[in-house]
């Protein structure tokens, strides 16, 4: 099927279908979604979660304390927001159960660019999943069940059609009451239509925004008289009314109220009765208009604080279910956000040097964290990402300790993802000759942007220190390793050989036995073994060789037991990996002629240099980036 046929088929599927009231009631007997509340339909659209047992993943177990966490496919691209999504789903679950949440406004509170609008857009999209059933011609898409009286008809409806009595509100709109009079109480004359909610058509899903404080009134929520109809109808006639307000259009669906607390308080009053009593008054003197829907609001923290501090708003505060939407505080999840944003742009195919997105994510997360006590903020950032630092930073605390000290508002300030993506866009376009991104350009652009933001002096100083004191230093280590491993052709094999040899020597040294080299036949006594081991340990500054050797040998023996007697990889034990790398790269002077881009003295050096560039390109760098990063690294090494 071609794309045009496919679009037409989808359009035809979404068209309204008409049926009799009796046919609708028969449908209710078979399909509970035919009379479900908006919260129930939302839950059905979200679907069942995939349960992740975090005990099986070391990183997740540290972040989530070995809990079972739900992941919802409907929100799979909302990275780092597991707790937020869980709270939103809990709201809909409780509302669907008929608890207090069904009478409350779902309110997303968070900093700019934190994802509130994206969550709202996704919820509106999910509200389109299931159709609604409304009285044909009703200007507010009202449910046919509103025509029945719960006291008079409730039991009979439950017996005959299986519709629980709690779904009967007994509220008909002024328009339906007028029709009922015209039909002389004959309900069979009402027709029912199956309607597909639509964001584009503003059917059961709509958006209201605050306007000017001086001229905005409640009509944006409740509608108003249509003056063009006053020739044919009286002013208080339901047919003269324009049901164009947000509450009218969002009945049986979802009303998104953007920046709600920027609106004058008089405008919010209809929301109180709409949520608490399931109806609201129009601007004319006819009966109340029913409302059965979800009100979703969001705004920034400053607006919420000023609204909350005003004592006149207490009645409204009690009707709000707050979900805090902080910035992402996990580096690896923040990187996924950038990758998602890049996928949706023309930059998705542009070269991005390894470490670029990670560095930007680290800066963003550092700016959002609260400075810890007796520990470095960089270590805190790594612990928040699920790393274990017990071997590398004894001062680092556990995830929970950091969280408890930071308080509930951590992540509500700092640099937004929007700011980060604008920086990334500038980095990709920094070089006129090549659309590509690398960490060296990123650090430069970040500095310029921070200075341009005109932040408070203290904040600016802290942010610049993040770049110079943490990111540049760590990146010099990282790119140094990238360069060095590209310089050594058989880097990994070389490292494994040193590892295996070290473990063997340490094992014989601990047992106080001589070692015979199977290849050369040379015999190493305990003193010679000690000399060989020290050649590796001294460049790394190992303070207590005896304990270190015992630790390594015990680790390897345990690993062999689970690895069919084979030695583990030389990179598997962090402490020894660092020791071996320092041994491998202790004589970096021989690197210089190979990695520098100056004219080469010999054909051999030229060939080595070309091989080095080729290996760097294989790692994901462009030739131009190899030159830039190598020169930056040599400059940093010289100044260090």
Secondary structure, DSSP 8 states (H G I E B T S, - for coil): --HHHHHHHHHHHTS-EEEEHHHHHHHHHH-GGGS--HHHHHHHHH---EEEEGGG-HHHHHHHTT-EEEE-GGGTT-TT-HHHHHHHHHHHHHHHTTSGGGGSEEEEE--TTSSHHHHHHHHHHHHTSS-EEEETT-TT---GGGGS-HHHHHHHHHHHH---GGG------HHHHHHHHHTTT-GGG-EEEEE--BTTTTBSEEEEE---TTT--THHHH-EE-GGGTTTS-TT-GGGEE--SHHHHTTTSEEEEETGGGS-HHHHHHHHHHHHTSEE--SSSS--EE---EEEEEE-HHHHHHHHT-GGGHHHHTTEEEEE------HHHHHHHHHHHHHTSGGGGSEE-TTHHHHHHHHHHHHHS---SSS-HHHHHHHHTT---TTT-TT---HHHHHHHH-TTTTSSS--HHHHHHHHHHHHTSSTT--EE-HHHHHHHHHHHHHHTT--HHHHHHHHHIIIIIIHHHHHHHHHHHHHHHHSTTHHHHHHHHHHHHHHHHHHHHHT--EE-TTT--EE-HHHHHHHHHHHHHHHT-S-HHHHHHHHHHHHHHHHHTTTT----TTSSHHHHHHHHHHHTS-THHHHHHHS-S--SSHHHHHHHHHHHHHHHHTT--HHHHHHHHHHHHHHHHH-
